Amino acid sequence: MSMQGKVVVITGSNTGVGFETAVGVAEQGATTVLACRNQAKAEEAAHEVVRRTWNDDVHVVPLDLADLASVRKAADDIVSRWDRLDVLVNNAGGVWSQRQLTAQGFEYTMGVSHLGHYYLTRQLLPRLRATAPARVVNVTSVGHHFASKGMRFDDLQSEKGYEAMEVYCRAKLANVLFTRELARHFEPSALTANAAHPGWVRSRFGMDGDLSGVNGFGIRVMRPFQISPRQGARTSIYLAASPDVATKTGLYWVRRKPGHMGSQARNDEAATRLWDESEQLLAGAGFPVESIAA
């Protein structure tokens, strides 16, 4: 496979699966853009990608998914610096023990893992469409299966109660629903959207003080049984680069094969409602998005 001449943007790519995804596409010759919150760590990661791949077409764009103003600026930065965008990999995410808020007052887990990526994708859609065929890859988790009560549209901001892993699983469900609804809006010849479960990866997830107590202890205990970030990135790289999936869209992938979606993720009505409500939340916060009507 070759990605020579293609531009790939990967969020949360200074470490873990995102970093290894950057390495994977850079190895194939892509212009590789690391969109990250921590500028210093992103620059270090970019240098390491260059060192490992001998591809010096590697760049950094500042992106804080917890601040929609930063998301808008990052999108503007990407559009101004590159005249095409072939692949957007929405990889960043996390889980936090205590309920906290983004810059615009949204619950942090949902704000970062879903709403920030939703806004970034909507901002970049014109450039993706102009580069057709283009691809969006949303990194999710098997955890979406455990959001058994669905999105809880009556409490998207978890104001009525907050349990870290439950909120995390709902955010991962949101990733799959967003993927399916995005895929529904486009012919595969123009844009494909797929969700990737990387597997149980030994990364910094839950290890940087963002998860404490029993959940944090459990993650540390189980680390020896987890796979490496390099292994975890294989599905994202495959969906970003392989000609075998050029027309595959709206699917949930595990180990580079279509996987089984949870029942809540297959709910078409919920997918459409999440899309619409996300759009309304953005508009209410002062960050409206353009219509994607053809």
N, C-alpha and C positions, 0 to 999 in steps of 0.2 A: 504494500500500500504506500502511496505517496500523497502527501498533503502540500507539496510544493506550490506556492502561490496562494494558499488559503490562509485566512485569518481566523484564529480561534481565541475566544475570550473565556477565561475560567475564573469563577469567583472562589474566594477562600483557598487560593492555590499556593500559599506560602508554606504549607505543611500538609502531611497526611495524604489522603486520596487525591485532593486537588493538586498538590505538588507533583505526585506521580503521574497524574493525568497530563499535566503540563509537559513533563519529561516525555511521555509517550507520544504526544502530537508533535513536539519539537523534534524528536527523533525522525519523524516522517517528513520534516522540512517545513512545517507550518510556521507562519508568523504567530508567535505565542504571546498572549497578553495575560498577565497575572493581575487580576482585579482584587485588591486586598485592603483591609482596614489598616494594618500595621505596615507603614511605608518602609521602615528599616528592615523588617523581616522579609518583606516582599522583595526588596532589592537584593538581599542575601540569597533568597531562593532563586531569583532570576539568574544571578551569577552561577549558582550551582546547576541550574538547568543548562546553561551554556557550557559549563565544564563537562557535564555528563553527556551532552548530545553533539557538541561541536557545531551547534546552530546558534549563531549570535543574533538572530532575529527574534529576540525575547525582550519583552517590555513590561512595564509596571504602570497600572492606573490606580490611583487611590479610590477606594470604595468602602464606605461604611453603610452596610445595609440597614442599620438601626437609625439612619437619618436620611429621609427621602430627598433632602436637598443635596446630600452627598451622592445619592444614587443618580439624581438628575445630572449633576455635574460630571459624574463618571461616564454616563451615556453620551453627553455632549463631547467629552474628551475623546471617547472611542470614535464617534462619528467624524470628528474633525481630523483625527490622526490617520484613519484608514478609510479608503474609499470602498471597502467591501467588508462584509462580516459573514463568514461561511458557517461558523459554529459558535453557539453560546452554551457553555456548560455552567448551569446554576448549581454549584457544588457546596457553597458555604452553608453552615447551620450550626446548631448546638442545643444544649439543654441547660437550664439554670434552676438551681434549687429554690430560689425565692422569686416570687413574682416581681418583675421590674418593668419599666416602660421605655419605649424608644423615644427619640427626640420629639416625635409628633404625638406621643401619648398612647401608643399601641402596646399591648402586651408583647414582651420582648421576643419570646420564642416564636410566636406566630409572625411577629413583625419582621424578624430577621429571616427565618426559614421560608416563609411564604410571601408576605406582602412586599418586602424589599425586592425579592426576585421577580415577583409579578410586575412591579413597577419598572424594573430594569428591562425586562423582556418587552413590555409594551413600548418603552421608549426606544428600544433598538429594533422593533419590528420593521419600520420603514427601510432600514439598511439591510436587514436580513432578507426582506422580500425583494429588494433590488439586486441582491446577490444570488437569487434563486438558481438552483435548489440549495436551500440552507437548512440547518438543523439546530434544534434546541434539545439539550439533554438536561433533565432535572434529576439530581441525585436525591433519592428518597431512602426508605428503609423498610425492612420486613415489619418494623414497628407499626406501619399503617394498618396492619391486620388487627392490632389490638385497640384501635379506636372504634370499639364495637358499637358505640352510640352515635357514631357519625360526627359531623362537624359541630353539632350543638350551636346552630345559628342564633339561638337566643342568648348565647354567651360566648361569642367569638373571642372576647378579650379576657376570658377567665376571671371575671370580676366576682362571680358567685362562689368561687372556690378554685384553689390552685394546687394541683399535685403535679410535680415536675414531669414525670414520665408519661402521665396521661396527656398533658399538654403537648409534650414532644410527639407522641404518637398521632395526635390530631394534626400537628403541623406536617408530619410525614404523609398523612392522608391528604392534606391540602395539596402537597406536591403532586400526587398522582392525579387528583381531580383536576388540577390546573393543567397538567400534561394532556389529559384526555380532552378537555374543552379547547385547549389551544390547537390540538390536532384536528378537531372538528371544524375549525374555522378555515382550514387551508387544504388544498389539494396537495398530495405528497410530492408532486412535481415542483411545487413552490416552496413548501416548508414542511419538515417533519418534526414531531415532538415526541420524545420518548422518556420514560422514567427508568432510572437505574438503581438497583439495590447492590451496593458494593460488597455485601457480605459483612461479617462481624470483624471489623478491622481494628488492629492494634494501632491506634492513632492517639492524638492528644484529646480526643473527644472525652469530655467530662473530667479531664485531668488538670485543668488550669484554674482550679478553684471555683469553677462555675457549677459544680455539682458536689454536694457534701452529704454527710449522713450515710444512711444505709445504701442509697443508690451509688454514691461515690465510692464507698467501700467495695460494693459488689463489682463495679467496673474494674477496680484495681486487682481484686482477687482473680478475676477471669481473664486478665490480660495474657497469661501464657497460652491460653487456648484460642486466641484470636489469630487471624491471618494478617499478613503484612500489608501496608498501604499499597505497595507495588502490585500485589495480587488483587487488592480491592479495586484498583484503578482500571483493571482490564476491561470491565464492562463499559465504563464511561469512554475509554479510548476506542473501543469497538464501535460504539454508537456514534462517536464523533467522526470516525475515519473510514470504517469499512464500507466498500461498495455493496456488500451483501445486504445492507439494511437501508439502501438508498430510498426505497419506497415504503419502508415499514414505519408506521406512525401510530401514536395513541396507545402504545404498549408498555408493559412493566417488565423489565429485563433482570434476570438473575443468571450469573455465570455465562453471560453472552447468549442467553436463550430467553425466549418469552416465558415469563413466570406467571404464577397464579395471583391475581389481584384479590384483595379482600372484598367482601360483598359490598361494604360501604363505598369502596373505590369504584365500583361498577355502577353506581347510582348516577344516571345521566342528569336527573333533575338537580341533584346536589352539586354536580360539576358546573352546571349553568348558573345555579344560584351563587356559588362561591365566586365565580368569575364576575357576576354582576355586583355582588356585595363588596368585593375587593375594589372594583372600579368606583363604587360610591364612597368607600372609606377614603380612598385617595383624593377624590374630589372634595370631600368634606374637610380634609386636612390641607387643602390648597394646592394639591398636585394632580390636577385632572389629566386624563390621557386622551389621545386622539382616537377617533373611531377607526376600526380596522376594516371597514367596509371596502370592498374592492372598487 
